């Protein structure tokens, strides 16, 4: 909701720490965050639409603006392997990828989190082959939900930068020590120029200091330990449970980082963002840059007198279950809008299953539906989201049960047909 | 302290043991001998990155470990990439003063033949091509022994494995071994060597030189596998020695592209002597053995031409 006048004044004052406002693409913002965080090792393999992150970092290093080792790896599997090893040696380590590249490094995603190595990755979200498609959807990101990473979604270019700055602090926090991925919607954020207020190196390093107290690299000749051991059935399970607890408890550090970021720089971040939810009757849950479109739809619906609201998930992992439940508790009907498909699942839109389960175990059942749209970079128009809200309204009023995901915007297909299948 | 003096006799090999006992490697395992000597050479200030494989699973069953060095295992195919990451981190951290820039910390990658010749070849190639200061040690037992003796790109012609069984139509491995040294050479790295645990002074000296090399180095060591080669536990060193004496395994050193045979064999033994000790070659007929002999003869000729002398002599009559 819009800020009050006093708050705006306050923000202006806080902005004094900010030196300048520039125009930047999401990719440039990501590279800038890496530079400001004084990353020691970056290993990046080129893939569209992420390439400019690698190019820009290489440029910073070539110009002496960033003192880092850039490893020109021969593939994404090696990219993540190298940064995990670099982090284990005590370096602040970064990689970036997209789509097929993320799939190619998939094996290492689990190893990064299981070895508790605080690497930070930028993910320019993009559809998965086949057919080959370089445009935006969230299939790649949703494929890494089970890999034990902390996942932050960005709505705009500023959030790409801010999330990455916070990611270094969260990942390397001695109570966390987990890898963090920050998404930027392929093209929609990676290649779109928006205003950006970078904080500069001094501020970033004071907010996310390198090698914080209590953090020590695991590969140290003076304290040799064996990392990546064989875990027999006697011990494997215990290691896995520790990961469960670590990810659960990382929530506190993520919240703390978002709060302090707000205090220092005027842009506060929570696990979720609520938009027009105070009196909302119909709510959509979405994430990434798609959330901006939903907000625009909410504005239109409000003008029509429909009490619409929306929830943006900034953090997908650990899932902000209490926050989402609390936000949806008082609405009359809710739905999800996502750019990915969970093929063959009970409900084919994966965000929905998580939220429905979170509500159901608390005994909260109300009219609900799930929507898929925007696959492979298909544009989602605000008017279409308005229609989705109206569909949800109709479901609320009729009380009918929606058992399948609505695949909105498929050519020559009436999404209502799926319900009969 | 890493070994800094040249190794001429067995007495030059450090007494200190840095490969802790209690691991679960087989009796007579060639890789165990290699690891024991490797850790003597590299000393304390070395970070080891190891690929998945026999050595990894037998030395690190939590909560036990055989390693007195900082040791990292990521996955099967990425010892080269992991070592690249450690090396890059050391470089950056030294430059930034986080680690004492005068301290020498060597990065050592260890992998088997599967993790090197096959699934790890891309990662190895990247590491060599980018010129990382890493020594890469391959213990080559000529098949996927950890998973139960499946054929790899390093399996020699005619060898039985569980995926190249001896049947009525097909009789063991159909192709000769992949030329790893040729692949390493193509990357123009400063130091490449082959070694054998049957020649410990030669092996340790080569490991020492690989350690001293600035830039990527690769030491390819034959590693007899008692269950996989179907040999008696007490025969593994004997078999490793016969590989050299028959010319099937030539002890080479290639410094900046210049090759040299380090252990010359004036009179070769027939390959039959090497093959007959091993159950994996038991099925071979005289004709098939003659074919392998011919292949080795050609290989020896090629090596002699390459090093510019008759380093490996004719088969003794």
Interface residues (C-beta under 8 A of the other chain):
Chain A: X40 X41 X43 X67 X68 X69 X71 X72 X73 X74 X75 X77 X78 X79 X81 X82 X83 X84 X85 X86 X87 X88 X89 X90 X91 X93 X107 X108 X111 X115 X211 X218 X219 X220 X221 X223 X224 X225 X226 X227 X228 X229 X230 X231 X232 X234 X235
Chain B: X44 X45 X46 X47 X49 X50 X56 X57 X60 X61 X62 X63 X65 X67 X68 X69 X70 X71 X72 X73 X74 X75 X77 X78 X80 X81 X82 X83 X84 X85 X86 X88 X89 X90 X91 X92 X93 X95 X96 X98 X99 X105 X122 X123 X125 X126 X129 X130
